[in-house]
Amino acid sequence: MILLGTIVNALAIIIGSLLGQTINGMKDNVKNSIVQVIGLCVVVMGIEMGLSSNNFIIVIFSIVIGTLLGEWWALEDKLEGMGNHLERWVGKKGQGNISAAFVSATIIYCVGAMAILGSLDSGIRHDHQLLLTKSLLDGFTAILFASTMGIGVIFSAIPVFLYQSAITLSAYFIQQFISDDLMEIMINELTATGGIMIIAIGINMLGIKKIRVANMLPSIIIVVIGVYLLHKFQVI
């Protein structure tokens, strides 16, 4: 079953989020401390991802152009509107900021080497091991996020399923048209670009400054196009 890894990943997020909601009675100062600790870990993870680039000028260019497009399309506002709609639909108070939890969890789960590599492995080799490992990590993370950020984390399972399914189902065509060396370059630069977004999420969680992370999402498309063109013209 080609989508087995992705299905398990989405279910792990749902189950983890539901388990996280059972952890109640936690004092606000404890919740704040946990969020800050998670934020620090997220920043460190983002830095590690960001250092994977071998052509950082591509990453800078992609982030700048992608953010300009995201601001133009107002992606952050649209995602927050979706989260607010979910919040009204759930209709519960004291569940944390659903839109913020939804946006942050979605980006953390979707952007990263494991999501890309795991989906490619599922599609090309029908090997789900990497996505199953990611499912375990995401499930535990969902417990922590849902216990501190609220039920909004559970809705991130939807874009995770759609995003990873799209990569998996198109992997066969990717294998036909993209060489192994180009694929390796793309993954490195995608990981680094995603790492910067992960750092931004960590900064938001720490309350240092509000960064409109969702508006940076088009950078993922820009970096793929940029790497492809530069490789085609033998610049990299």
Secondary structure, 3 states (H helix, E strand, C coil): CCCHHHHHHHHHHHHHHHHHHCCCCCCHHHHHHHHHHHHHHHHHHHHHHHCCCCCHHHHHHHHHHHHHHHHHHCHHHHHHHHHHHHHHHHCCCCCCCHHHHHHHHHHHHHCCHHHHHHHHHHHHCCCCHHHHHHHHHHHHHHHHHHHHHCHHHHHHHHHHHHHHHHHHHHHHHHHHHCCHHHHHHHHHHHHHHHHHHHHHHHHHHHCCCCCCHHHHCCHHHHHHHHHHHHHHCCCC
